[in-house]
Structures are given as structure tokens and as C-alpha cells.
Amino acid sequence: MSKLGRLAATAALVCGTWFALAPAHAQESTTTEPTPSSRTPESSAPESSPPTGPTQEAGDSRISVLTLAAVARSGKPEFRTTTLLCAPKQGGAHPEPVDACAELEDVGGDFAALSAEPAACPMIYEPVSLVVVGLWDSRPVTYQHDFANWCVLAGSADHVYKF
């Protein structure tokens, strides 16, 4: 299997774990109101009455979980991977999750739209393939792009690709 094939398989495996967790989280609720089937007759309220406890807002159910993996395709073999959690909370193994999530939020999760001030990089062609798989706002995301070298990859976004 090629390096890129192994990269994609690893990213899919890591992200598959998050896909498996996503439905369970999406069904979580912060509502303290019992469900209609669990109410006892003496505590049941009319079906038209609004819940009285805190409720989950529409924006709270979104899930943004990404796996970023990059592999050098020539020269010294090198493989880097990280996870980036942006919603419902920020975190993951990414070294700058808050800034990276804000940067992705600014472009609506469109990796092709990421940009940064041009970096001074050596003009050495040592291609690096980047693969991103995951969920952004609960929608599946896949992105693949080849960069001239590690420096060009890191300089293509202010925070997202610095892992």
C-alpha cells in the first residue's frame, strides 16, 4: 500500500472512532424535564406546555471533529497526524485548537479557503500530502491537497496546519 493510501486509511480509522461517537453525543440533552413516557400520571403536564428546565439550543447539537494527517512523499519519510475538536467543545491533540477552530469558523470549514500571509519557505520540492477527514457542523468533510514541502503546508494557514 502506498504512503498516501496508508495515510488515508489511518485518518479514516481515527476519524471513524469519532463518527461512531457522534450519534450518541448528538442525542444527549441537557433538558431536566422527564420524557413523556417516563412521567407518572400525577406529574404529567398537558402536551402543549413548554418544558420548564434548561433546554439544548439548536447550535449545541453541532459536531465538528477533524483528523488531519500529512505525509512526506519523498526524501526522509515523515508522517504527522492530529485531531481537532471544534464543537461542541474545543480541544483534541492539535497544539492550537482554539485558534485553529476560529480560523476554520471564519471560512465555514472550507479548507480550500484557508489562507495566510506568505511565508518565506525554501524552494525545495519535497511534496507533502495532506488528508483531512471528519465532521464540520455535523456534515462529513474530506479534503486532500499536495503541498511543495512542510514549510508551505504550515504557511498555508495561520493555525490549522501547524501540527
DSSP file (Angstrom, degrees, kcal/mol; ACC not computed):
  #  RESIDUE AA STRUCTURE BP1 BP2  ACC     N-H-->O    O-->H-N    N-H-->O    O-->H-N    TCO  KAPPA ALPHA  PHI   PSI    X-CA   Y-CA   Z-CA
    1    1 A M              0   0    0      0, 0.0     5,-0.0     0, 0.0     0, 0.0   0.000 360.0 360.0 360.0 138.5    0.0    0.0    0.0
    2    2 A S     >  -     0   0    0      1,-0.1     4,-2.6     4,-0.0     5,-0.2  -0.211 360.0-108.6 -70.4 163.8    1.3    3.4   -0.9
    3    3 A K  H  > S+     0   0    0      1,-0.2     4,-2.5     2,-0.2     5,-0.1   0.913 122.2  49.6 -57.9 -43.7    2.2    6.1    1.8
    4    4 A L  H  > S+     0   0    0      2,-0.2     4,-2.6     1,-0.2    -1,-0.2   0.892 109.8  51.2 -65.3 -38.4   -0.8    8.1    0.7
    5    5 A G  H  > S+     0   0    0      2,-0.2     4,-2.4     1,-0.2    -2,-0.2   0.916 111.6  46.6 -63.6 -43.2   -3.1    5.0    0.9
    6    6 A R  H  X S+     0   0    0     -4,-2.6     4,-2.7     2,-0.2    -2,-0.2   0.888 111.3  53.4 -64.9 -38.2   -1.8    4.3    4.4
    7    7 A L  H  X S+     0   0    0     -4,-2.5     4,-2.6    -5,-0.2    -2,-0.2   0.940 110.9  45.0 -60.4 -48.9   -2.3    7.9    5.4
    8    8 A A  H  X S+     0   0    0     -4,-2.6     4,-2.5     1,-0.2    -2,-0.2   0.900 113.5  50.5 -63.7 -41.1   -5.9    7.9    4.2
    9    9 A A  H  X S+     0   0    0     -4,-2.4     4,-2.3     2,-0.2    -2,-0.2   0.914 112.3  46.9 -64.3 -42.7   -6.6    4.5    5.9
   10   10 A T  H  X S+     0   0    0     -4,-2.7     4,-2.7     2,-0.2     5,-0.2   0.924 113.2  48.4 -64.0 -45.2   -5.1    5.8    9.2
   11   11 A A  H  X S+     0   0    0     -4,-2.6     4,-2.7     1,-0.2     5,-0.2   0.910 112.5  48.7 -62.6 -41.9   -7.1    9.1    9.0
   12   12 A A  H  X S+     0   0    0     -4,-2.5     4,-2.5    -5,-0.2    -1,-0.2   0.894 111.7  49.9 -65.4 -39.4  -10.3    7.1    8.3
   13   13 A L  H  X S+     0   0    0     -4,-2.3     4,-1.2     2,-0.2    -2,-0.2   0.943 114.3  43.4 -63.7 -48.7   -9.7    4.8   11.2
   14   14 A V  H  X S+     0   0    0     -4,-2.7     4,-0.9     1,-0.2     3,-0.5   0.934 118.6  44.1 -62.4 -46.4   -9.0    7.6   13.7
   15   15 A C  H  X S+     0   0    0     -4,-2.7     4,-2.5    -5,-0.2     3,-0.3   0.834 103.3  66.0 -70.3 -31.1  -11.9    9.6   12.4
   16   16 A G  H  X S+     0   0    0     -4,-2.5     4,-2.2     1,-0.3    -1,-0.2   0.850  96.4  57.4 -58.3 -33.9  -14.2    6.5   12.3
   17   17 A T  H  X S+     0   0    0     -4,-1.2     4,-1.3    -3,-0.5    -1,-0.3   0.915 108.4  45.6 -60.8 -43.0  -13.9    6.4   16.0
   18   18 A W  H  X S+     0   0    0     -4,-0.9     4,-1.9    -3,-0.3    -2,-0.2   0.884 109.2  54.8 -70.0 -37.5  -15.3    9.9   16.2
   19   19 A F  H  < S+     0   0    0     -4,-2.5    -1,-0.2     1,-0.2    -2,-0.2   0.906 107.1  51.9 -59.7 -40.1  -18.1    9.1   13.7
   20   20 A A  H  < S+     0   0    0     -4,-2.2     4,-0.5     1,-0.2    -1,-0.2   0.849 113.0  44.5 -65.5 -33.6  -19.1    6.3   15.9
   21   21 A L  H  X S+     0   0    0     -4,-1.3     4,-2.0     1,-0.2     3,-0.2   0.767  97.3  77.0 -79.8 -26.2  -19.3    8.6   19.0
   22   22 A A  H  X S+     0   0    0     -4,-1.9     4,-2.8     1,-0.2     5,-0.2   0.891  90.1  50.3 -57.7 -48.7  -21.1   11.4   17.2
   23   23 A P  H  > S+     0   0    0      0, 0.0     4,-1.1     0, 0.0    -1,-0.2   0.899 110.3  51.3 -60.3 -38.4  -24.6    9.9   17.1
   24   24 A A  H  4 S+     0   0    0     -4,-0.5     4,-0.4    -3,-0.2     3,-0.4   0.921 113.7  44.2 -63.2 -42.5  -24.5    9.2   20.8
   25   25 A H  H >< S+     0   0    0     -4,-2.0     3,-1.5     1,-0.2    -1,-0.2   0.902 107.6  58.5 -68.3 -39.5  -23.4   12.7   21.6
   26   26 A A  H 3< S+     0   0    0     -4,-2.8    -1,-0.2     1,-0.3    -2,-0.2   0.762 105.3  51.8 -62.7 -23.3  -25.9   14.3   19.2
   27   27 A Q  T 3< S+     0   0    0     -4,-1.1    -1,-0.3    -3,-0.4    -2,-0.2   0.562  85.0 109.3 -91.1  -7.8  -28.7   12.6   21.2
   28   28 A E    <   -     0   0    0     -3,-1.5     2,-0.4    -4,-0.4    -3,-0.0  -0.339  51.2-166.3 -64.1 148.9  -27.5   13.9   24.5
   29   29 A S        -     0   0    0      2,-0.1    -2,-0.1     1,-0.1    26,-0.1  -0.994  28.9-153.5-139.3 145.7  -29.8   16.5   26.0
   30   30 A T        +     0   0    0     -2,-0.4     2,-0.2    23,-0.0    -1,-0.1   0.322  59.6 123.6 -96.2   7.4  -29.4   19.0   28.9
   31   31 A T        -     0   0    0      1,-0.1    24,-0.2    22,-0.1    -2,-0.1  -0.510  45.4-165.8 -70.8 131.6  -33.1   19.0   29.5
   32   32 A T        +     0   0    0     22,-0.5    -1,-0.1    -2,-0.2    23,-0.1   0.545  57.5 107.7 -92.7  -9.2  -34.0   18.1   33.0
   33   33 A E  S    S-     0   0    0     21,-0.3    -2,-0.1     1,-0.1     2,-0.0  -0.506  77.1-116.3 -67.8 130.5  -37.7   17.6   32.1
   34   34 A P        -     0   0    0      0, 0.0    -1,-0.1     0, 0.0     5,-0.1  -0.319  33.3-101.3 -66.4 153.7  -38.7   13.9   32.1
   35   35 A T    >>  -     0   0    0      1,-0.1     3,-1.2     3,-0.0     4,-0.7  -0.381  33.2-109.0 -70.9 156.4  -39.7   12.4   28.8
   36   36 A P  G >4 S+     0   0    0      0, 0.0     3,-0.8     0, 0.0    -1,-0.1   0.850 118.9  53.3 -56.8 -35.8  -43.5   11.9   28.2
   37   37 A S  G 34 S+     0   0    0      1,-0.2    -2,-0.0     3,-0.0     0, 0.0   0.733 108.4  50.0 -73.0 -20.8  -43.2    8.1   28.5
   38   38 A S  G <4 S+     0   0    0     -3,-1.2    -1,-0.2     2,-0.1     2,-0.2   0.471  86.9 107.0 -96.8  -1.8  -41.4    8.4   31.9
   39   39 A R    <<  -     0   0    0     -3,-0.8     5,-0.1    -4,-0.7    -4,-0.0  -0.494  67.0-131.3 -75.5 143.7  -43.9   10.7   33.6
   40   40 A T    >>  -     0   0    0     -2,-0.2     3,-1.4     1,-0.1     4,-0.9  -0.633  27.8-108.5 -87.2 156.0  -46.2    9.4   36.2
   41   41 A P  G >4 S+     0   0    0      0, 0.0     3,-0.6     0, 0.0    -1,-0.1   0.854 118.3  52.7 -55.0 -37.7  -49.9   10.2   35.9
   42   42 A E  G 34 S+     0   0    0      1,-0.2    -3,-0.0     3,-0.0     0, 0.0   0.734 115.2  40.5 -73.1 -19.5  -49.8   12.7   38.8
   43   43 A S  G <4 S+     0   0    0     -3,-1.4    -1,-0.2     2,-0.1     2,-0.1   0.408  86.4 118.4-106.4   2.9  -46.8   14.6   37.4
   44   44 A S    <<  -     0   0    0     -4,-0.9     3,-0.0    -3,-0.6     0, 0.0  -0.446  47.1-158.5 -73.7 142.1  -47.9   14.7   33.7
   45   45 A A        -     0   0    0     -2,-0.1    -2,-0.1     1,-0.1    -6,-0.0  -0.751  35.2 -78.8-112.0 161.3  -48.5   18.0   32.2
   46   46 A P    >   -     0   0    0      0, 0.0     3,-1.7     0, 0.0    -1,-0.1  -0.306  41.9-120.0 -58.1 145.5  -50.5   18.9   29.1
   47   47 A E  T 3  S+     0   0    0      1,-0.3    -2,-0.0    -3,-0.0    -3,-0.0   0.742 109.7  59.5 -60.1 -24.6  -48.6   18.1   25.9
   48   48 A S  T 3  S+     0   0    0      2,-0.1    -1,-0.3     0, 0.0     0, 0.0   0.574  80.6 102.6 -83.9  -9.2  -48.8   21.7   24.8
   49   49 A S  S <  S-     0   0    0     -3,-1.7     3,-0.1     1,-0.1    -4,-0.1  -0.542  75.9-117.9 -78.2 141.1  -47.0   23.2   27.8
   50   50 A P        -     0   0    0      0, 0.0    -1,-0.1     0, 0.0    -2,-0.1  -0.379  36.4 -93.0 -73.0 153.6  -43.3   24.2   27.2
   51   51 A P        -     0   0    0      0, 0.0     4,-0.1     0, 0.0   -20,-0.0  -0.341  28.4-151.1 -63.6 149.2  -40.6   22.4   29.1
   52   52 A T        +     0   0    0      2,-0.1     3,-0.1    -3,-0.1   -21,-0.0   0.662  68.3  73.1 -98.6 -17.6  -39.6   24.2   32.3
   53   53 A G  S    S-     0   0    0      1,-0.2     2,-0.1     0, 0.0   -22,-0.1  -0.242  99.8 -67.7 -88.6 179.6  -35.9   23.1   32.6
   54   54 A P        -     0   0    0      0, 0.0   -22,-0.5     0, 0.0     2,-0.3  -0.437  56.1-153.2 -66.2 141.6  -32.9   24.3   30.6
   55   55 A T        -     0   0    0    -24,-0.2     2,-0.5    -2,-0.1   -26,-0.0  -0.805  19.2-103.4-118.2 158.9  -33.1   23.1   27.0
   56   56 A Q        -     0   0    0     -2,-0.3     2,-0.1     2,-0.0     5,-0.0  -0.676  37.2-134.9 -80.6 127.0  -30.5   22.3   24.4
   57   57 A E    >   -     0   0    0     -2,-0.5     3,-1.4     1,-0.1     4,-0.5  -0.447  22.4-109.5 -80.0 158.1  -30.2   25.1   21.8
   58   58 A A  G >  S+     0   0    0      1,-0.3     3,-1.1     2,-0.2     4,-0.2   0.855 117.8  54.2 -56.0 -39.0  -30.0   24.2   18.1
   59   59 A G  G >  S+     0   0    0      1,-0.2     3,-0.9     2,-0.1    -1,-0.3   0.698  95.9  68.4 -70.2 -19.2  -26.3   25.3   17.9
   60   60 A D  G <  S+     0   0    0     -3,-1.4    -1,-0.2     1,-0.2    -2,-0.2   0.694  90.8  61.0 -74.4 -17.7  -25.4   23.0   20.8
   61   61 A S  G <  S+     0   0    0     -3,-1.1    -1,-0.2    -4,-0.5    -2,-0.1   0.499  78.3 109.8 -90.0  -2.4  -26.0   19.8   18.7
   62   62 A R    <   -     0   0    0     -3,-0.9     2,-0.4    -4,-0.2    75,-0.0  -0.456  53.7-155.3 -75.4 147.3  -23.5   20.5   16.0
   63   63 A I        +     0   0    0     -2,-0.1    75,-3.5    25,-0.1     2,-0.4  -0.988  15.0 178.9-125.8 128.1  -20.4   18.4   15.9
   64   64 A S  E     +A   87   0A   0     23,-2.4    22,-3.3    -2,-0.4    23,-1.4  -0.903  18.2 152.9-130.4 103.2  -17.0   19.4   14.4
   65   65 A V  E     +AB  85 135A   0     70,-1.2    70,-3.2    -2,-0.4     2,-0.4  -0.997  15.9 179.7-133.6 123.8  -14.4   16.7   14.8
   66   66 A L  E     -AB  84 134A   0     18,-2.5    18,-2.8    -2,-0.4     2,-0.5  -0.955  21.4-154.3-131.4 145.4  -11.5   16.5   12.3
   67   67 A T  E     -AB  83 133A   0     66,-2.9    66,-1.9    -2,-0.4     2,-0.5  -0.987  15.3-166.0-114.0 124.2   -8.4   14.3   11.8
   68   68 A L  E     +AB  82 132A   0     14,-2.6    14,-2.4    -2,-0.5     2,-0.4  -0.940  10.6 175.6-110.4 129.8   -5.6   16.0    9.9
   69   69 A A  E     -AB  81 131A   0     62,-2.4    62,-2.9    -2,-0.5     2,-0.4  -0.999   6.1-176.4-136.3 137.7   -2.8   13.8    8.6
   70   70 A A  E     -AB  80 130A   0     10,-3.2    10,-3.0    -2,-0.4     2,-0.4  -0.990   1.4-172.7-134.9 142.7    0.2   14.7    6.4
   71   71 A V  E     -AB  79 129A   0     58,-2.0    58,-2.6    -2,-0.4     2,-0.3  -0.999  25.1-125.9-138.3 134.8    2.9   12.5    4.9
   72   72 A A  E     - B   0 128A   0      6,-2.7     6,-0.4    -2,-0.4    56,-0.2  -0.629  18.2-162.2 -75.4 133.3    6.1   13.4    3.1
   73   73 A R        +     0   0    0     54,-3.0     2,-0.3    -2,-0.3    55,-0.1   0.467  68.2  27.6-100.1  -2.4    6.1   11.6   -0.2
   74   74 A S  S    S+     0   0    0     53,-0.6     2,-0.1     2,-0.2    52,-0.0  -0.952 105.3  16.4-148.4 168.3    9.8   11.9   -1.0
   75   75 A G  S    S+     0   0    0     -2,-0.3     3,-0.0     2,-0.1    51,-0.0  -0.399 116.8  11.8  69.3-145.2   13.1   12.2    0.9
   76   76 A K  S    S-     0   0    0      1,-0.1    -2,-0.2    -2,-0.1     2,-0.1  -0.507  88.6-115.5 -67.7 123.6   13.0   11.3    4.5
   77   77 A P        +     0   0    0      0, 0.0     2,-0.3     0, 0.0    -4,-0.1  -0.410  44.9 168.9 -62.5 131.1    9.7    9.5    5.4
   78   78 A E        -     0   0    0     -6,-0.4    -6,-2.7    -2,-0.1     2,-0.4  -0.990  15.0-173.0-147.3 137.5    7.7   11.6    7.8
   79   79 A F  E     -A   71   0A   0     -2,-0.3     2,-0.4    -8,-0.2    -8,-0.2  -0.999   4.2-179.3-134.5 129.7    4.1   11.3    9.0
   80   80 A R  E     +A   70   0A   0    -10,-3.0   -10,-3.2    -2,-0.4     2,-0.3  -0.983   4.9 171.3-129.4 142.2    2.2   13.7   11.2
   81   81 A T  E     +A   69   0A   0     -2,-0.4     2,-0.3   -12,-0.2   -12,-0.2  -0.992   1.7 168.3-146.7 152.7   -1.3   13.5   12.4
   82   82 A T  E     -A   68   0A   0    -14,-2.4   -14,-2.6    -2,-0.3     2,-0.4  -0.980  25.9-128.6-155.0 161.7   -3.6   15.3   14.9
   83   83 A T  E     -A   67   0A   0     -2,-0.3    11,-2.0   -16,-0.2     2,-0.4  -0.917  16.6-162.6-113.9 146.4   -7.2   15.6   15.9
   84   84 A L  E     -A   66   0A   0    -18,-2.8   -18,-2.5    -2,-0.4     2,-0.6  -0.974   1.5-167.6-131.9 117.1   -9.0   18.9   16.1
   85   85 A L  E     +AC  65  91A   0      6,-2.2     6,-2.1    -2,-0.4   -20,-0.2  -0.916  17.8 160.6-104.6 122.8  -12.3   19.2   18.1
   86   86 A C  E     +     0   0A   0    -22,-3.3   -21,-0.2    -2,-0.6    -1,-0.1   0.669  49.2  68.1-114.9 -25.0  -14.2   22.4   17.5
   87   87 A A  E    S+A   64   0A   0    -23,-1.4   -23,-2.4     1,-0.1    -1,-0.4  -0.972 102.3   8.6-153.7 138.4  -17.8   21.6   18.6
   88   88 A P  S    S-     0   0    0      0, 0.0     2,-0.3     0, 0.0    -1,-0.1  -0.981 142.2  -6.2 -80.2 -15.8  -19.4   21.0   21.0
   89   89 A K  S    S-     0   0    0    -25,-0.1     2,-0.4     0, 0.0   -25,-0.1  -0.911  76.3-109.6-134.4 167.3  -16.1   22.0   22.8
   90   90 A Q        +     0   0    0     -2,-0.3     2,-0.3    -4,-0.1    -4,-0.2  -0.762  64.6  80.5-101.0 142.1  -12.6   22.8   21.6
   91   91 A G  B     +C   85   0A   0     -6,-2.1    -6,-2.2    -2,-0.4     3,-0.3  -0.953  24.4 137.9 166.4-145.4   -9.7   20.5   22.1
   92   92 A G  S    S-     0   0    0     -2,-0.3    -8,-0.2    -8,-0.2    -2,-0.0  -0.520  77.7 -55.7  98.4-171.2   -8.0   17.5   20.7
   93   93 A A  S    S+     0   0    0    -10,-0.3    -1,-0.2    -2,-0.2    -9,-0.2   0.548  95.5 117.5 -84.7  -8.2   -4.3   16.8   20.1
   94   94 A H        -     0   0    0    -11,-2.0    69,-0.1    -3,-0.3    -9,-0.1  -0.361  67.2-135.3 -60.5 136.4   -3.9   19.9   17.9
   95   95 A P  S    S+     0   0    0      0, 0.0    -1,-0.1     0, 0.0    68,-0.1   0.723  99.6  31.0 -69.9 -20.1   -1.4   22.3   19.6
   96   96 A E  S  > S+     0   0    0     63,-0.2     4,-2.6    66,-0.2     5,-0.2  -0.464  70.5 155.5-132.8  62.0   -3.6   25.4   18.9
   97   97 A P  H  > S+     0   0    0      0, 0.0     4,-2.5     0, 0.0     5,-0.2   0.873  72.1  50.2 -63.7 -39.2   -7.2   24.2   19.0
   98   98 A V  H  > S+     0   0    0      2,-0.2     4,-2.0     1,-0.2     5,-0.1   0.950 116.9  39.8 -64.5 -48.8   -8.9   27.5   19.9
   99   99 A D  H  > S+     0   0    0      2,-0.2     4,-2.3     1,-0.2    -1,-0.2   0.891 116.1  51.2 -68.5 -39.4   -7.2   29.5   17.2
  100  100 A A  H  X S+     0   0    0     -4,-2.6     4,-2.2    59,-0.2    -2,-0.2   0.906 111.1  48.0 -65.0 -41.4   -7.4   26.7   14.6
  101  101 A C  H  X S+     0   0    0     -4,-2.5     4,-2.6    -5,-0.2    -1,-0.2   0.905 111.4  50.2 -65.2 -41.4  -11.2   26.3   15.2
  102  102 A A  H  X S+     0   0    0     -4,-2.0     4,-2.0    -5,-0.2    -2,-0.2   0.903 110.1  51.1 -62.9 -40.4  -11.7   30.1   15.0
  103  103 A E  H  X S+     0   0    0     -4,-2.3     4,-0.8     1,-0.2    -2,-0.2   0.909 112.7  44.9 -64.0 -42.0   -9.8   30.1   11.7
  104  104 A L  H ><>S+     0   0    0     -4,-2.2     5,-3.0     1,-0.2     3,-0.6   0.875 109.5  56.2 -68.9 -36.7  -11.9   27.3   10.3
  105  105 A E  H ><5S+     0   0    0     -4,-2.6     3,-1.4     1,-0.2    -2,-0.2   0.888 101.1  58.6 -60.7 -38.8  -15.1   29.0   11.6
  106  106 A D  H 3<5S+     0   0    0     -4,-2.0    -1,-0.2     1,-0.3    -2,-0.2   0.789 113.2  38.0 -62.2 -28.1  -14.1   32.1    9.6
  107  107 A V  T X<5S-     0   0    0     -4,-0.8     3,-1.3    -3,-0.6    -1,-0.3   0.215 115.3-111.3-108.8  14.4  -14.1   30.1    6.3
  108  108 A G  T < 5S-     0   0    0     -3,-1.4    -3,-0.2     1,-0.3     3,-0.1   0.791  71.8 -59.6  64.8  28.2  -17.1   27.9    7.2
  109  109 A G  T 3 <S+     0   0    0     -5,-3.0     2,-1.0     1,-0.2    -1,-0.3   0.612  96.8 143.2  76.8  12.2  -15.0   24.8    7.5
  110  110 A D    X   -     0   0    0     -3,-1.3     3,-1.4    -6,-0.4     4,-0.4  -0.753  32.2-169.9 -89.9 101.8  -13.8   25.2    3.9
  111  111 A F  G >  S+     0   0    0     -2,-1.0     3,-1.2     1,-0.3    -1,-0.2   0.816  84.4  61.4 -62.5 -31.3  -10.1   24.1    3.9
  112  112 A A  G 3  S+     0   0    0      1,-0.2    -1,-0.3    -3,-0.1    -2,-0.1   0.736 100.8  55.6 -67.1 -21.1   -9.6   25.3    0.3
  113  113 A A  G <  S+     0   0    0     -3,-1.4    -1,-0.2    -6,-0.1    -2,-0.2   0.508  80.2 114.7 -90.6  -5.2  -10.5   28.8    1.5
  114  114 A L    <   +     0   0    0     -3,-1.2     2,-0.3    -4,-0.4    43,-0.1  -0.392  40.5 166.1 -65.2 141.7   -7.8   28.9    4.2
  115  115 A S        -     0   0    0     -2,-0.1    43,-0.6     3,-0.0     2,-0.3  -0.973  14.6-178.8-151.5 163.8   -5.1   31.5    3.6
  116  116 A A        -     0   0    0     -2,-0.3     3,-0.1    41,-0.2    39,-0.1  -0.947  45.7 -70.6-153.3 168.9   -2.3   33.2    5.5
  117  117 A E  S    S-     0   0    0     -2,-0.3    40,-0.1     1,-0.1    -2,-0.0  -0.454  70.2 -90.4 -62.1 139.3    0.4   35.8    4.9
  118  118 A P        -     0   0    0      0, 0.0     2,-0.3     0, 0.0    -1,-0.1  -0.273  44.4-143.7 -56.6 134.0    3.0   34.3    2.6
  119  119 A A        -     0   0    0     36,-0.1     2,-1.1    -3,-0.1    36,-0.1  -0.703  18.5-112.5 -97.7 151.6    5.8   32.6    4.5
  120  120 A A        +     0   0    0     -2,-0.3    -1,-0.0    31,-0.0    32,-0.0  -0.737  51.4 169.5 -83.2 102.4    9.4   32.6    3.5
  121  121 A C        -     0   0    0     -2,-1.1     2,-0.1    34,-0.0    29,-0.0  -0.862  38.9-102.2-116.9 149.3    9.9   28.9    2.6
  122  122 A P        -     0   0    0      0, 0.0     2,-1.4     0, 0.0    30,-0.1  -0.391  30.2-123.5 -65.9 147.1   12.8   27.2    0.8
  123  123 A M        +     0   0    0      2,-0.1     2,-0.5    -2,-0.1    26,-0.0  -0.369  66.7 131.4 -89.8  56.8   12.2   26.4   -2.8
  124  124 A I        -     0   0    0     -2,-1.4     2,-1.1     2,-0.1     0, 0.0  -0.946  55.7-135.8-111.7 124.9   12.9   22.7   -2.3
  125  125 A Y        +     0   0    0     -2,-0.5    24,-0.2     1,-0.1    23,-0.1  -0.713  46.6 142.7 -87.6 102.5   10.4   20.3   -3.8
  126  126 A E        -     0   0    0     22,-2.4    24,-0.2    -2,-1.1   -52,-0.1  -0.730  47.2-138.2-133.7  80.8    9.7   17.7   -1.1
  127  127 A P        -     0   0    0      0, 0.0   -54,-3.0     0, 0.0   -53,-0.6  -0.008  17.9-165.4 -55.8 142.2    6.0   17.0   -1.6
  128  128 A V  E     -BD  72 147A   0     19,-2.4    19,-3.1   -56,-0.2     2,-0.5  -0.997   8.4-149.1-126.5 127.4    3.7   16.6    1.4
  129  129 A S  E     -BD  71 146A   0    -58,-2.6   -58,-2.0    -2,-0.4     2,-0.4  -0.858  10.2-160.5-100.1 131.2    0.2   15.2    1.0
  130  130 A L  E     -BD  70 145A   0     15,-2.9    15,-2.0    -2,-0.5     2,-0.4  -0.920   7.4-174.9-110.9 134.4   -2.5   16.4    3.5
  131  131 A V  E     -BD  69 144A   0    -62,-2.9   -62,-2.4    -2,-0.4     2,-0.4  -0.999   1.3-172.3-127.9 131.3   -5.7   14.5    4.1
  132  132 A V  E     +BD  68 143A   0     11,-3.1    11,-2.2    -2,-0.4     2,-0.3  -0.991   9.8 168.8-122.8 129.1   -8.5   15.8    6.3
  133  133 A V  E     +BD  67 142A   0    -66,-1.9   -66,-2.9    -2,-0.4     2,-0.3  -0.980  28.4  75.1-134.5 149.9  -11.5   13.7    7.3
  134  134 A G  E    S-BD  66 141A   0      7,-1.6     7,-2.8    -2,-0.3     2,-0.4  -0.999  73.3 -51.0 155.0-152.2  -14.2   14.3    9.8
  135  135 A L  E     -BD  65 140A   0    -70,-3.2   -70,-1.2    -2,-0.3     2,-0.4  -0.973  31.9-171.8-125.0 138.2  -17.3   16.3   10.5
  136  136 A W  E >  S- D   0 139A   0      3,-2.8     3,-1.8    -2,-0.4   -72,-0.2  -0.984  85.3 -12.5-128.9 122.0  -17.8   20.0   10.3
  137  137 A D  T 3  S-     0   0    0     -2,-0.4   -73,-0.2     1,-0.3    -1,-0.1   0.896 129.8 -58.5  50.1  43.4  -21.1   21.3   11.6
  138  138 A S  T 3  S+     0   0    0    -75,-3.5    -1,-0.3     1,-0.2   -74,-0.1   0.559 115.6 116.9  66.2  11.6  -22.2   17.6   11.7
  139  139 A R  E <  S-D  136   0A   0     -3,-1.8    -3,-2.8   -76,-0.3    -1,-0.2  -0.892  74.1-104.1-107.3 140.0  -21.6   17.3    7.9
  140  140 A P  E     -D  135   0A   0      0, 0.0     2,-0.4     0, 0.0    -5,-0.3  -0.346  38.7-165.3 -61.9 140.2  -18.9   14.9    6.6
  141  141 A V  E     +D  134   0A   0     -7,-2.8    -7,-1.6     2,-0.0     2,-0.4  -0.992  15.1 171.9-128.9 133.9  -15.7   16.6    5.4
  142  142 A T  E     +D  133   0A   0     -2,-0.4     2,-0.3    -9,-0.2    -9,-0.2  -0.991   7.3 169.4-136.3 138.7  -12.9   15.2    3.2
  143  143 A Y  E     -D  132   0A   0    -11,-2.2   -11,-3.1    -2,-0.4     2,-0.4  -0.985   7.7-179.1-149.1 135.7  -10.1   17.3    1.9
  144  144 A Q  E     +D  131   0A   0     -2,-0.3     2,-0.3   -13,-0.2   -13,-0.2  -0.999  10.5 161.1-137.8 135.4   -6.9   16.3    0.2
  145  145 A H  E     -D  130   0A   0    -15,-2.0   -15,-2.9    -2,-0.4     2,-0.4  -0.987  29.0-135.9-153.1 144.6   -4.2   18.6   -1.1
  146  146 A D  E     -D  129   0A   0     -2,-0.3     2,-0.3   -17,-0.2   -17,-0.2  -0.873  20.4-165.1-102.8 134.9   -0.5   18.3   -2.0
  147  147 A F  E     -D  128   0A   0    -19,-3.1   -19,-2.4    -2,-0.4     3,-0.1  -0.839  29.5-119.9-116.7 154.9    2.0   21.0   -0.8
  148  148 A A  S    S-     0   0    0     -2,-0.3   -22,-2.4   -21,-0.2     2,-0.3   0.830  86.8 -26.9 -64.9 -33.6    5.5   21.6   -2.1
  149  149 A N  S  > S-     0   0    0    -24,-0.2     4,-2.0   -22,-0.1   -21,-0.2  -0.959  74.5 -81.0-167.1 177.9    7.1   21.0    1.4
  150  150 A W  H  > S+     0   0    0     -2,-0.3     4,-2.6     1,-0.2     5,-0.2   0.868 124.0  54.9 -60.6 -38.2    6.3   21.1    5.1
  151  151 A C  H  > S+     0   0    0      1,-0.2     4,-2.1     2,-0.2    -1,-0.2   0.911 107.7  48.4 -63.4 -43.3    7.0   24.8    5.3
  152  152 A V  H  4 S+     0   0    0      2,-0.2     4,-0.4     1,-0.2    -1,-0.2   0.890 111.6  51.2 -65.5 -39.2    4.5   25.6    2.5
  153  153 A L  H >< S+     0   0    0     -4,-2.0     3,-1.5     1,-0.2     4,-0.2   0.967 112.3  44.8 -59.6 -53.6    1.9   23.4    4.3
  154  154 A A  H >< S+     0   0    0     -4,-2.6     3,-0.8     1,-0.3     7,-0.2   0.833 113.2  51.9 -61.9 -33.2    2.4   25.2    7.6
  155  155 A G  T 3< S+     0   0    0     -4,-2.1    -1,-0.3     1,-0.2    -2,-0.2   0.451  88.6  81.0 -84.5   0.3    2.3   28.6    5.9
  156  156 A S  T <  S+     0   0    0     -3,-1.5     2,-0.3    -4,-0.4    -1,-0.2   0.531 104.2  21.3 -84.4  -5.7   -0.9   27.9    4.1
  157  157 A A  S <  S-     0   0    0     -3,-0.8   -41,-0.2    -4,-0.2    -1,-0.1  -0.976  76.6-122.9-153.7 154.9   -3.0   28.8    7.2
  158  158 A D  S    S-     0   0    0    -43,-0.6   -58,-0.1    -2,-0.3    -1,-0.1   0.880  99.2 -13.0 -70.1 -36.7   -2.3   30.8   10.3
  159  159 A H  S >  S+     0   0    0    -60,-0.1     3,-1.6   -59,-0.1   -59,-0.2   0.634 115.6  78.2-134.9 -34.9   -3.0   28.0   12.8
  160  160 A V  T 3  S+     0   0    0      1,-0.3   -64,-0.1   -61,-0.2   -60,-0.1   0.867 101.1  40.1 -57.2 -45.0   -4.8   24.9   11.3
  161  161 A Y  T 3  S+     0   0    0     -7,-0.2     2,-1.4    -8,-0.2    -1,-0.3   0.290  85.2 103.0 -92.2  11.0   -1.8   23.3    9.6
  162  162 A K    <         0   0    0     -3,-1.6   -66,-0.2     1,-0.2    -1,-0.1  -0.623 360.0 360.0 -94.4  77.7    0.7   24.0   12.4
  163  163 A F              0   0    0     -2,-1.4    -1,-0.2   -69,-0.1   -82,-0.2   0.305 360.0 360.0-137.1 360.0    0.8   20.5   13.9
